[in-house]
Amino acid sequence: MAHFLATAGLATARGPAAVHRDDQLDAAIDELAALARIGNNINQIAHVFNSGGHLRFGELEHVLRVLLRLLGCIDDVANDLVTRRL
């Protein structure tokens, strides 16, 4: 949704000729958005823990596993983008 809104906004501001399609860049943007959501979840877990609450069994481990997998995807996309530019 965020990508669509950004593309639509740019198309309106600059004209449709200014919008291009780059699947690798789109993938990187999607991965960063997912990373932001995971960061938000980690902050919520920390808030509960710091305010005296208790983590549910496996909650932190699950988030960290997903985060590590996502970071690997972001690393792969970043390497592809760098390799393309060299």
GROMACS elastic network, one bead per residue, 0.5 to 0.9 nm:
[ bonds ]
;  ai    aj funct       b0    kb
    1     4     6  0.51075   500
    1     5     6  0.62559   500
    1     6     6  0.86366   500
    2     5     6  0.51600   500
    2     6     6  0.61410   500
    2     7     6  0.85635   500
    2    30     6  0.88956   500
    2    33     6  0.86854   500
    3     6     6  0.51099   500
    3     7     6  0.60476   500
    3     8     6  0.84569   500
    3    26     6  0.77258   500
    3    29     6  0.78435   500
    3    30     6  0.79710   500
    4     7     6  0.51485   500
    4     8     6  0.59940   500
    4     9     6  0.84485   500
    5     8     6  0.50985   500
    5     9     6  0.59954   500
    5    10     6  0.85605   500
    6     9     6  0.51081   500
    6    10     6  0.61763   500
    6    11     6  0.85451   500
    7    10     6  0.51723   500
    7    11     6  0.60515   500
    7    12     6  0.85682   500
    7    19     6  0.68226   500
    7    20     6  0.89122   500
    8    11     6  0.50624   500
    8    12     6  0.61680   500
    8    13     6  0.85993   500
    8    16     6  0.88217   500
    8    19     6  0.87207   500
    9    12     6  0.51847   500
    9    13     6  0.61319   500
    9    14     6  0.84804   500
   10    13     6  0.50325   500
   10    14     6  0.57007   500
   10    15     6  0.72588   500
   10    16     6  0.79934   500
   10    18     6  0.74904   500
   10    19     6  0.69037   500
   11    14     6  0.53960   500
   11    17     6  0.75936   500
   11    18     6  0.65954   500
   11    19     6  0.59853   500
   12    15     6  0.54885   500
   12    16     6  0.71556   500
   13    16     6  0.88034   500
   14    17     6  0.76691   500
   14    18     6  0.59351   500
   14    19     6  0.81618   500
   15    18     6  0.58454   500
   15    19     6  0.76213   500
   16    19     6  0.55798   500
   16    20     6  0.86022   500
   17    20     6  0.75894   500
   21    25     6  0.84459   500
   21    26     6  0.80091   500
   22    25     6  0.53509   500
   22    26     6  0.61381   500
   22    27     6  0.86314   500
   23    27     6  0.60622   500
   23    28     6  0.86078   500
   24    28     6  0.62167   500
   24    29     6  0.86586   500
   24    77     6  0.67502   500
   24    78     6  0.88726   500
   24    80     6  0.78758   500
   24    81     6  0.71747   500
   25    28     6  0.50198   500
   25    29     6  0.62012   500
   25    30     6  0.85878   500
   25    77     6  0.81655   500
   25    81     6  0.77862   500
   26    29     6  0.51060   500
   26    30     6  0.61548   500
   26    31     6  0.86044   500
   27    30     6  0.50707   500
   27    31     6  0.61398   500
   27    32     6  0.86305   500
   27    74     6  0.86388   500
   27    77     6  0.73333   500
   28    31     6  0.50924   500
   28    32     6  0.61964   500
   28    33     6  0.86543   500
   28    73     6  0.86185   500
   28    74     6  0.64164   500
   28    77     6  0.60535   500
   28    78     6  0.73026   500
   29    32     6  0.51285   500
   29    33     6  0.62399   500
   29    34     6  0.86829   500
   30    33     6  0.51203   500
   30    34     6  0.62693   500
   30    35     6  0.86185   500
   31    34     6  0.50453   500
   31    35     6  0.61142   500
   31    36     6  0.86596   500
   31    70     6  0.70018   500
   31    71     6  0.84214   500
   31    73     6  0.73692   500
   31    74     6  0.61355   500
   31    77     6  0.88678   500
   32    36     6  0.62123   500
   32    37     6  0.87267   500
   32    70     6  0.88417   500
   32    74     6  0.74164   500
   33    36     6  0.50818   500
   33    37     6  0.64367   500
   33    38     6  0.87917   500
   34    37     6  0.50952   500
   34    38     6  0.63057   500
   34    39     6  0.86317   500
   34    70     6  0.78525   500
   35    38     6  0.50628   500
   35    39     6  0.61315   500
   35    40     6  0.85973   500
   35    67     6  0.71221   500
   35    70     6  0.69006   500
   35    71     6  0.77971   500
   35    74     6  0.89480   500
   36    40     6  0.62099   500
   36    41     6  0.87212   500
   37    40     6  0.50132   500
   37    41     6  0.63581   500
   37    42     6  0.87760   500
   38    42     6  0.62736   500
   38    43     6  0.86483   500
   38    63     6  0.71760   500
   38    64     6  0.89503   500
   38    66     6  0.80656   500
   38    67     6  0.67286   500
   39    42     6  0.50665   500
   39    43     6  0.62222   500
   39    44     6  0.86674   500
   39    67     6  0.84286   500
   40    43     6  0.50743   500
   40    44     6  0.62767   500
   40    45     6  0.87212   500
   41    44     6  0.50450   500
   41    45     6  0.62493   500
   41    46     6  0.86361   500
   41    63     6  0.78218   500
   42    45     6  0.50550   500
   42    46     6  0.61579   500
   42    47     6  0.85758   500
   42    60     6  0.78787   500
   42    63     6  0.72183   500
   42    64     6  0.86387   500
   43    46     6  0.50238   500
   43    47     6  0.60865   500
   43    48     6  0.86867   500
   44    47     6  0.50306   500
   44    48     6  0.63143   500
   44    49     6  0.86166   500
   45    48     6  0.52486   500
   45    49     6  0.61834   500
   45    50     6  0.85609   500
   45    55     6  0.71944   500
   45    59     6  0.84299   500
   45    60     6  0.76990   500
   46    49     6  0.50182   500
   46    50     6  0.58759   500
   46    51     6  0.84281   500
   46    55     6  0.89581   500
   47    50     6  0.51454   500
   47    51     6  0.60850   500
   47    52     6  0.88073   500
   47    53     6  0.84516   500
   48    51     6  0.52902   500
   48    52     6  0.66321   500
   48    53     6  0.50295   500
   48    54     6  0.69899   500
   48    55     6  0.76159   500
   49    52     6  0.55020   500
   49    54     6  0.56276   500
   49    55     6  0.65250   500
   50    53     6  0.70244   500
   50    54     6  0.89685   500
   55    58     6  0.80648   500
   55    59     6  0.65522   500
   55    60     6  0.73618   500
   56    59     6  0.54881   500
   56    60     6  0.80384   500
   57    60     6  0.79545   500
   57    61     6  0.85951   500
   58    61     6  0.52043   500
   58    62     6  0.59950   500
   58    63     6  0.86681   500
   59    62     6  0.52986   500
   59    63     6  0.63977   500
   59    64     6  0.87470   500
   60    63     6  0.51913   500
   60    64     6  0.61412   500
   60    65     6  0.85888   500
   61    64     6  0.51705   500
   61    65     6  0.61294   500
   61    66     6  0.86797   500
   62    65     6  0.51554   500
   62    66     6  0.62665   500
   62    67     6  0.85317   500
   63    66     6  0.52050   500
   63    67     6  0.60284   500
   63    68     6  0.86236   500
   64    68     6  0.60919   500
   64    69     6  0.85796   500
   65    68     6  0.52357   500
   65    69     6  0.62748   500
   65    70     6  0.86333   500
   66    69     6  0.51331   500
   66    70     6  0.60941   500
   66    71     6  0.85536   500
   67    70     6  0.50746   500
   67    71     6  0.60575   500
   67    72     6  0.85992   500
   68    71     6  0.50787   500
   68    72     6  0.62772   500
   68    73     6  0.88011   500
   69    72     6  0.51569   500
   69    73     6  0.64978   500
   69    74     6  0.88495   500
   70    73     6  0.50266   500
   70    74     6  0.62218   500
   70    75     6  0.85435   500
   71    74     6  0.50085   500
   71    75     6  0.60546   500
   71    76     6  0.85880   500
   72    75     6  0.50327   500
   72    76     6  0.62269   500
   72    77     6  0.87433   500
   73    76     6  0.50808   500
   73    77     6  0.62682   500
   73    78     6  0.85616   500
   74    77     6  0.51645   500
   74    78     6  0.60293   500
   74    79     6  0.85109   500
   75    78     6  0.50835   500
   75    79     6  0.60840   500
   75    80     6  0.85925   500
   76    79     6  0.51475   500
   76    80     6  0.62395   500
   76    81     6  0.87281   500
   77    80     6  0.50427   500
   77    81     6  0.62281   500
   77    82     6  0.86694   500
   78    81     6  0.50982   500
   78    82     6  0.61838   500
   78    83     6  0.85387   500
   79    82     6  0.51177   500
   79    83     6  0.59912   500
   79    84     6  0.85132   500
   80    83     6  0.51179   500
   80    84     6  0.61341   500
   80    85     6  0.87511   500
   81    84     6  0.52039   500
   81    85     6  0.64538   500
   81    86     6  0.89730   500
   82    85     6  0.52430   500
   82    86     6  0.64420   500
   83    86     6  0.53321   500
